[in-house]
Amino acid sequence: GPRQYVAGFACRPLTPAGTGRTGVGKRLLDIAVSGVLLLAAAPVLATCALVLRTVEGPGVIFRQERVGKDGRLFTLLKFRTHRPADPQEAATRWSVADEHRMSAFCRFLRGTSLDELPQLWNVLRGDMSLVGPRPERPFFVTQFSQTYPDYAHRHRMPTGITGLAQIHGLRGDTSIEDRCRFDNAYIDSWSFWQDLCILLRTLGCLVRRTGS
C-alpha cells in the first residue's frame, strides 16, 4: 500500500483490526510473550538484581507512578539505576539520572535497556502491554496534554515497553510532538502483525546495542 509520512519518517499504513479482536489478541500476545520472557530471563533478572544490590545497596527495584490506558494510574517497575534527591524530583524533573555519577554497571543497564526488564511483570499483570505508547508520569501527562492537543489520545490503548516511536529512534530526550504523532499513528493502524514486527525490530536493536 502507499506510504504515509509521520514526522518525516516513512510508515506503511496497516488495516485496523476490529475493536473486540484488538483487545483480546493483544492481551493474549502480551501474556504469552511476557510469560515466556520472564521465565527465560529469570537468570538475567537474578544476576542484575544481585550485582545491583552489591554495587548500589538495598532497593534494587525502582517504583514510579505512571499513566496507563484511559488515564488509569499504575506502578511501573525498573531496576534502580539512579537515586533522585526526593520523590518530588523523580516525579517532576524530566531527567534525574546523571550519567557521570552512575556506576559503570548502572550505565550498562541503561545502555542495554536491561533496566526495563522488570516491566515484563507489569505486562503479565495487565498494567501495560509489550507494544504501545511509552507511559509517562502524571505531572508530564498534564503538561504535554495542554501543549499538544493529540497527546491525550495516546491513552486510547495500553501503554507499552516499546513502540513505533521507539523503533524509529524517538526515545529519551526527543521531540514529544513527534512521539505523539507516531503513537497515534500506531493506534489508528493497529494490527497483530504490526505488534510482532515492532517486537522483532526492538529485539534487533537490543542485540546490536548489547553487542556494541
C-alpha positions in Angstrom: 0.0 0.0 0.0 1.0 3.7 -0.2 3.4 5.1 2.4 2.4 7.8 4.8 4.9 10.2 6.5 4.8 10.8 10.2 7.3 13.5 11.5 9.4 12.9 8.4 9.6 9.1 8.7 8.0 6.8 6.2 5.3 4.5 7.6 3.2 2.0 5.7 -0.5 2.2 6.9 -1.9 -1.1 8.1 -5.5 -2.3 8.1 -7.1 -1.6 11.5 -8.3 -4.7 13.4 -11.8 -4.8 14.9 -12.2 -3.3 18.3 -13.0 -6.6 20.1 -10.2 -8.5 18.5 -7.7 -5.7 19.2 -8.1 -6.1 23.0 -8.2 -9.9 23.1 -5.5 -10.6 20.5 -3.2 -8.0 22.0 -3.7 -9.3 25.6 -3.1 -12.9 24.6 0.2 -11.9 22.8 1.2 -10.0 25.9 0.5 -12.9 28.3 2.3 -15.5 26.1 5.4 -13.4 25.3 5.9 -11.8 28.7 5.4 -15.2 30.5 8.0 -16.9 28.3 10.4 -14.0 28.5 10.1 -13.8 32.3 11.0 -17.5 32.6 13.8 -17.3 30.1 15.2 -14.1 31.6 15.0 -15.2 35.2 18.7 -15.9 35.5 19.5 -12.5 33.9 17.0 -10.7 36.3 18.5 -12.5 39.3 22.1 -11.6 38.2 21.2 -8.0 37.6 19.5 -7.7 41.0 22.4 -9.4 42.8 25.1 -7.2 41.2 22.9 -4.1 41.7 22.4 -4.9 45.3 26.2 -5.4 45.8 27.1 -2.2 43.9 24.4 0.2 44.9 23.0 -1.3 48.1 19.4 -2.1 49.1 16.4 -1.2 47.0 17.2 -2.6 43.6 13.7 -2.1 42.2 12.5 1.5 41.3 8.8 2.0 41.5 7.1 5.0 39.9 3.5 6.1 39.2 2.7 6.3 35.5 -0.4 6.9 33.4 -1.8 4.0 31.5 -4.8 3.2 29.3 -7.8 5.6 29.7 -5.7 7.6 32.2 -5.5 4.9 34.8 -2.5 5.1 37.2 -0.2 2.1 37.8 3.1 1.5 39.4 5.9 1.0 36.8 8.9 -1.2 37.8 12.5 -0.8 36.7 15.9 -1.7 38.1 17.1 1.3 40.1 20.0 3.0 38.2 19.9 6.3 40.0 18.7 7.8 43.3 16.8 11.1 43.0 17.2 13.6 45.8 13.5 13.1 46.8 10.2 11.7 45.3 9.2 15.1 44.1 12.3 15.4 42.0 11.6 11.9 40.5 8.0 12.9 39.7 8.6 16.3 38.2 12.1 16.5 36.7 12.4 15.3 33.1 15.7 13.5 33.6 17.1 12.9 37.1 19.8 10.5 36.0 23.3 11.9 35.9 25.3 9.6 33.7 28.6 10.9 35.2 27.6 9.9 38.8 26.3 6.5 37.8 28.3 3.4 38.4 29.6 1.5 35.4 27.1 -1.3 36.0 24.1 1.2 36.1 25.3 2.8 32.8 25.5 -0.7 31.4 21.9 -1.5 32.5 20.6 1.7 31.0 22.6 1.5 27.8 21.3 -2.1 27.1 17.8 -1.3 28.4 18.2 -4.2 30.8 16.8 -1.8 33.5 13.4 -2.2 31.8 13.2 -6.0 32.2 11.1 -5.8 35.4 8.3 -4.2 33.3 7.6 -7.7 31.9 5.9 -8.2 35.2 3.8 -5.1 34.6 2.8 -6.6 31.2 1.9 -10.0 32.7 -0.2 -8.3 35.4 -2.1 -6.3 32.7 -0.8 -2.9 33.8 0.7 -2.3 30.3 1.4 -4.0 27.0 4.6 -5.1 25.3 3.9 -2.7 22.5 2.3 0.7 22.8 3.0 4.4 23.7 5.5 4.7 26.5 3.8 5.5 29.8 4.6 8.9 31.3 4.5 10.4 34.8 1.2 12.2 35.7 3.0 15.6 36.1 4.2 15.5 32.5 1.0 14.0 31.1 -0.8 17.1 32.4 1.8 19.4 30.9 2.0 17.7 27.5 -1.8 17.4 27.2 -2.0 21.1 27.5 0.7 21.8 25.0 -0.1 19.1 22.4 -3.8 18.6 21.6 -3.4 15.0 20.5 -1.3 13.9 23.4 -4.2 12.6 25.5 -5.3 10.4 22.5 -2.3 8.2 23.2 -4.1 6.7 26.1 -6.8 5.0 23.9 -4.6 1.8 24.0 -2.5 0.3 26.7 1.0 1.8 27.1 4.0 -0.4 26.2 7.6 -1.2 26.8 8.4 -0.5 23.2 6.5 1.1 20.4 6.5 2.6 16.8 8.1 5.8 18.1 10.9 3.9 19.9 12.0 1.8 16.9 12.3 5.0 14.9 14.8 6.4 17.4 12.3 8.5 19.4 13.3 7.6 22.9 14.7 9.6 25.8 15.2 13.3 25.2 13.5 13.6 21.8 10.5 15.5 20.4 7.3 14.9 22.3 5.3 16.1 19.4 6.9 13.6 17.0 6.5 10.8 19.5 2.8 11.7 19.9 2.3 11.5 16.1 3.9 8.1 16.0 1.9 6.8 18.9 -1.4 7.9 17.5 -0.4 6.6 14.0 0.3 3.2 15.7 -3.1 3.1 17.4 -5.0 4.2 14.3 -3.4 1.5 12.2 -3.1 -1.3 14.9 -2.7 -4.9 13.8 -1.5 -8.1 15.4 1.3 -8.3 12.8 2.4 -4.7 13.4 3.0 -5.6 17.0 5.0 -8.6 16.0 7.1 -6.5 13.6 7.8 -3.9 16.3 8.8 -6.6 18.8 11.2 -8.1 16.2 12.7 -4.7 15.4 13.1 -4.0 19.1 14.9 -7.3 19.6 17.2 -6.4 16.7 18.0 -3.0 18.3 18.7 -4.6 21.7 21.0 -7.2 20.2 23.0 -4.5 18.3 23.1 -2.3 21.4 24.3 -5.2 23.7 26.9 -6.3 21.2 28.4 -2.8 20.6 
